[in-house]
Amino acid sequence: MSFFYTAYMENVILNNGMKMPRLGLGTFMIKPEPCEKAVLHALTHGYDLIDTANIYMNERAVGRAIKASGRKREELFITSKIWPSDFKAKRIHKAIDSMLARLDLDYVDLLILHQPAGKYLEAYAELEKEVEQGRVKAIGLSNFYGKDLNKVLAKAKIKPVLLTVECHPYCQQKELKAFLDERDILLQSWFPLGQGDANLASEPIFLRLAKKYKKSPQQIILRWHIQSGFGVIPGSKTPSHIDDNINILDFEFTPEEMEEISKLDKKKKYLGIPVWAAKLFMPMIRMKYDKQI
Ligand SMILES: NC(=O)c1ccc[n+]([C@@H]2O[C@H](COP(=O)([O-])OP(=O)(O)OC[C@H]3O[C@@H](n4cnc5c(N)ncnc54)[C@H](OP(=O)(O)O)[C@@H]3O)[C@@H](O)[C@H]2O)c1
């Protein structure tokens, strides 16, 4: 592996100049107690980036793990996401107050608008004010495509640093990646392992490459994300998986192997919520975030 590639792939320089780890720990669907343990394990075993969201109901656990890790705040990259029910200008700053209190932090490195529903243009403009005030260091988008994405890009005074979307070998997001590359916006993959789909991990190409490189099929898939130029946030509550998932820097696929994986793309999403339903129902979902343990 070339020296240049090794150095490049560990961190991404975002379009605002910030440095962000290319790989971090995801915490979707992980309850507070296992989440706290997983985040503590990650932060003490080589991870700097943790991805959470208001709606995951585990931000307090993330905050406790950060404290317990003893890590310096400036070494970490903490991401959270605001849900559409808090997008209105008169709600969003209070939502950020409560989020920071739950995380026990003064700022988040990246705050993401979770869904393209509700008053997202209003919310984006308010996040730009938060960047000026320093409570949010960078702004990101999640699940924005097509018209919704273009509307934000047309209005933004501060460019989003990344767009996080469902992305894995069955849904490789090739056109979107090209669109974002032209605009210097990082594509970050969620469900990078197909939410743990055993069929994906058992694809013959992954079994063959796992044998060749002496890695697990999941490590092979994560290596593909990194080598494709994506950011990636595999979720895990299992310490051995958390260790494995970051141990993917010591091998490199040949162009032929990358080409073979490219052929698995069938634009198949595991989470296919119709856009109209998402736009209608998501702003109505309100969780009692401050009740989480
Ligand atoms: N922005 C959005 O709308 C959105 C939506 C969904 C997810 N996300 C983010 O993306 C992250 C990733 O998605 P995800 O966690 O749902 O799915 P995922 O990362 O594709 O898969 C997680 C599953 O894979 C298993 N796994 C992880 N590493 C493994 C390994 N090395 N070997 C075998 N199995 C392994 C995990 O089990 P163990 O726990 O046992 O390791 C878990 O069941 C989330 O945690 C969240 O932070 C964002």
The ligand as a MOL file (V3000), in Angstrom:
LIG
                    3D

  0  0  0     0  0            999 V3000
M  V30 BEGIN CTAB
M  V30 COUNTS 48 52 0 0 0
M  V30 BEGIN ATOM
M  V30 1 N -28.8530 9.3380 9.1240 0
M  V30 2 C -29.7040 8.3170 9.1410 0
M  V30 3 O -30.8850 8.4460 8.7680 0
M  V30 4 C -29.2210 6.9870 9.6380 0
M  V30 5 C -30.0280 5.8490 9.4990 0
M  V30 6 C -29.5560 4.6460 9.9740 0
M  V30 7 C -28.2980 4.5840 10.5840 0
M  V30 8 N -27.5410 5.7170 10.7170 0 CHG=1
M  V30 9 C -26.1870 5.6830 11.3530 0
M  V30 10 O -25.3990 4.7180 10.6630 0
M  V30 11 C -24.8930 3.7840 11.6030 0
M  V30 12 C -24.7170 2.4360 10.9490 0
M  V30 13 O -25.9550 1.8270 10.6820 0
M  V30 14 P -26.4870 0.5640 11.4950 0
M  V30 15 O -25.7480 0.5010 12.7830 0
M  V30 16 O -27.9400 0.6510 11.5970 0 CHG=-1
M  V30 17 O -26.1400 -0.6370 10.5250 0
M  V30 18 P -24.7550 -1.3040 10.0620 0
M  V30 19 O -23.5930 -0.5490 10.5930 0
M  V30 20 O -24.8650 -1.5340 8.6140 0
M  V30 21 O -24.8350 -2.7330 10.7720 0
M  V30 22 C -24.8840 -2.8760 12.1620 0
M  V30 23 C -25.0470 -4.3570 12.4470 0
M  V30 24 O -23.8860 -5.0540 11.9940 0
M  V30 25 C -23.3180 -5.8030 13.0520 0
M  V30 26 N -21.8590 -5.7040 12.9480 0
M  V30 27 C -21.1090 -4.5670 13.0720 0
M  V30 28 N -19.8100 -4.8560 12.9070 0
M  V30 29 C -19.7210 -6.1730 12.6810 0
M  V30 30 C -18.6360 -7.0630 12.4490 0
M  V30 31 N -17.3750 -6.6380 12.4030 0
M  V30 32 N -18.9190 -8.3840 12.2710 0
M  V30 33 C -20.2080 -8.8190 12.3000 0
M  V30 34 N -21.2730 -8.0380 12.5070 0
M  V30 35 C -21.0310 -6.7180 12.7080 0
M  V30 36 C -23.8300 -5.1790 14.3160 0
M  V30 37 O -23.9280 -6.1470 15.3490 0
M  V30 38 P -23.0810 -5.9630 16.7350 0
M  V30 39 O -23.7420 -4.8460 17.4600 0
M  V30 40 O -23.1860 -7.2740 17.4030 0
M  V30 41 O -21.6730 -5.6460 16.3200 0
M  V30 42 C -25.2160 -4.6780 13.9120 0
M  V30 43 O -26.1630 -5.7110 14.0120 0
M  V30 44 C -25.9380 3.8060 12.7230 0
M  V30 45 O -25.4670 3.1950 13.9000 0
M  V30 46 C -26.2260 5.2700 12.8210 0
M  V30 47 O -25.2170 5.9320 13.5720 0
M  V30 48 C -27.9730 6.9100 10.2340 0
M  V30 END ATOM
M  V30 BEGIN BOND
M  V30 1 1 1 2
M  V30 2 2 2 3
M  V30 3 1 2 4
M  V30 4 1 4 5
M  V30 5 2 4 48
M  V30 6 2 5 6
M  V30 7 1 6 7
M  V30 8 2 7 8
M  V30 9 1 8 9
M  V30 10 1 8 48
M  V30 11 1 9 10
M  V30 12 1 9 46
M  V30 13 1 10 11
M  V30 14 1 11 12
M  V30 15 1 11 44
M  V30 16 1 12 13
M  V30 17 1 13 14
M  V30 18 2 14 15
M  V30 19 1 14 16
M  V30 20 1 14 17
M  V30 21 1 17 18
M  V30 22 2 18 19
M  V30 23 1 18 20
M  V30 24 1 18 21
M  V30 25 1 21 22
M  V30 26 1 22 23
M  V30 27 1 23 24
M  V30 28 1 23 42
M  V30 29 1 24 25
M  V30 30 1 25 26
M  V30 31 1 25 36
M  V30 32 1 26 27
M  V30 33 1 26 35
M  V30 34 2 27 28
M  V30 35 1 28 29
M  V30 36 1 29 30
M  V30 37 2 29 35
M  V30 38 1 30 31
M  V30 39 2 30 32
M  V30 40 1 32 33
M  V30 41 2 33 34
M  V30 42 1 34 35
M  V30 43 1 36 37
M  V30 44 1 36 42
M  V30 45 1 37 38
M  V30 46 2 38 39
M  V30 47 1 38 40
M  V30 48 1 38 41
M  V30 49 1 42 43
M  V30 50 1 44 45
M  V30 51 1 44 46
M  V30 52 1 46 47
M  V30 END BOND
M  V30 END CTAB
M  END
